[in-house]
Each structure stands twice: as C-alpha cells, then as structure tokens.
Amino acid sequence: MTYRCFDVETENKIAHIRLKRGDDMNTMVPEFWRELPEIVRDIDDNARARVIVISSTGKHFSAGMDLSVFTGGTSVGTSAARDGHERGRVRANLRRAVLDIQESFNVLDRARMPVLAAIQGGCVGGAVDMVSACDCRYATEDAFFVIQEINLGMTADVGTFPRLCGLMPQGAVRELAYSGRRLPARRARELGLVNEVFATQDAMLKHVLELAREIAEKSPLAVHGSKVMINYARDHSIADGLDYIATWQAGMYNPETDMRESFVAKQEKRAPKFDDLLPVKKPMG
C-alpha cells in the first residue's frame, strides 16, 4: 500500500517504518494521523513482524504538527462552533477528538512488539509525543527535542507529559515544558530519554537494525510479555506488578515450547527457532 507520509518494508521479521516527507521536515499533516495507526495496527494485529523500527528522512526527524491542521478551516471543533452549536457540546467533541489523536501514538505503546525510534535532527512538538510512546530511542549528535506547544501558546496534549515524566526527571520535563528550549541529544541521553547517541544517521540506523535483529531472534511471546510487564510496572505499584506477573505466568508460561527450544538449540549449537505471535482475530461487526 502507498502512503503519503510513510514508506514501510518488512524484512527478517523487522518492520521498518520511514517518515518520507523529508523536504517538508516530515510535518504531521492530516494524513499522518490516519496512516500511522493503520500501519502499526496492521503489523501488530497480523503479527507481520517481531520488532518495529521507526526512522526518518531529510534533515529533521519531524517538525511536528503541520500548520495546515490548525489553519485549514477544518480544525477540531471549528466547524461546529461556526455553525452555532452550544459551547458545551462543541467542547465535548473537542475532547473526543484529542483522545482520537492520542490513539495515533497509543498504538505504539500497546503494540505487542518493541518499537525502536531512530531520530536525526529536530524532533519537535508532536514528534516528541510520538517517540516518547516508543520503547527505545536513539539519536544522532545533531538531534534535539523541543516541547514546541508552549511556543505556540498551548499545552502539549498528545502524550508528552504522561510519558516523559516516566522517562526523565520531572524537573527536567518542567523546564522544557515551560521554556520551549531545545534539549540536545547528549543531554537527552544523560537524562534517560535517549539510549545512545551516534555521529551519523547511518551509524545510528546500523545499530538500531542490529538490535532489532537481535530482538527478533528471541521468543516473540517472551518479548511481548516483557513489554506488557514493563508497561504495567510503569503505571502501577510494585505490589500490583508482582501480582500481575504471577497471573501472566500462570497463563502464558509453557516450558514445553519456547523454553525447551532454547535449551535444545543451545545443546545443538544452533539458533533457536520460535513461532511468531498469532494474528489477532477481530470480533465480527
């Protein structure tokens, strides 16, 4: 399938999603918000890959929300307000629209497989929302992050604050949120937002794809379980996390399959072979 904002290819059980509007700084036009969740859901629901890598083209990873989303006359809530509808009902629809936009990045957080982001140049506004929903982030030396919304007179609302506060010290998040300053890649690594920093985009992509291949060789069920548990631990107490992993293991743990294959492969001095996750069957209607 052809997309306006993305190129997608899957090889060796790795799905590589590339933002392809580099000449336009990969701004998030209306199509972006439809295409990304469609792509990720297809990969996830149909178990098309064991790892997702997101990278970009051009000088910048993404300059965030395209101004046409705000100025095109079809911004969320504007048509209803223009038609004279009651304010409370208009705002209720606005809230629903924001939740729908958030879902475009929630799919990255909920995907059964890890999502690795490779970031070059500017990662601005909505792009920070996007990468903060990924499992791991890698950056080039020239990369920088900006919570741009404050510079536009608004509050970031697509996931930056709930997720960044779990990735970085809260004081650092507040400084960036209130000031709209750039966070350079090296400092982002010091604060825990970025895993590694690389001199060039080629070196970064080589590292990220090698890591993706390594992850893809592991048991997809064990990797999926690890992601579920990490996300659950992030959002719950230690006691809740311990209780949930016990419940998960009671249902998912099966030493006769993937664990046995791991041991046999080691004895036979070969790479283990694991089954993919099963496609998710959607309910009828």
Stockholm file with secondary structure:
# STOCKHOLM 1.0

chainA/1-285         MTYRCFDVETENKIAHIRLKRGDDMNTMVPEFWRELPEIVRDIDDNARARVIVISSTGKHFSAGMDLSVFTGGTSVGTSAARDGHERGRVRANLRRAVLDIQESFNVLDRARMPVLAAIQGGCVGGAVDMVSACDCRYATEDAFFVIQEINLGMTADVGTFPRLCGLMPQGAVRELAYSGRRLPARRARELGLVNEVFATQDAMLKHVLELAREIAEKSPLAVHGSKVMINYARDHSIADGLDYIATWQAGMYNPETDMRESFVAKQEKRAPKFDDLLPVKKPMG
#=GR chainA/1-285 SS CCCSSEEEEEETTEEEEEECCGGGTTCBCHHHHHHHHHHHHHHHHTTCCSEEEEEECSSCSBCCBCHHHHHSSCCTTHHHHHTTCCHHHHHHHHHHHHHHHHHHHHHHHHCSSCEEEEECSEEETHHHHHHHTSSEEEEETTCEEECGGGGGTSCCCSSHHHHHHHHSCHHHHHHHHHHCCEEEHHHHHHHTSCSEEESSHHHHHHHHHHHHHHHHTSCHHHHHHHHHHHHHHHHSCHHHHHHHHHHHHHHHCCIIIIIHHHHHHHHTTSCCCCCCCCCCCCCCC
#=GC SS_cons         CCCSSEEEEEETTEEEEEECCGGGTTCBCHHHHHHHHHHHHHHHHTTCCSEEEEEECSSCSBCCBCHHHHHSSCCTTHHHHHTTCCHHHHHHHHHHHHHHHHHHHHHHHHCSSCEEEEECSEEETHHHHHHHTSSEEEEETTCEEECGGGGGTSCCCSSHHHHHHHHSCHHHHHHHHHHCCEEEHHHHHHHTSCSEEESSHHHHHHHHHHHHHHHHTSCHHHHHHHHHHHHHHHHSCHHHHHHHHHHHHHHHCCIIIIIHHHHHHHHTTSCCCCCCCCCCCCCCC
//
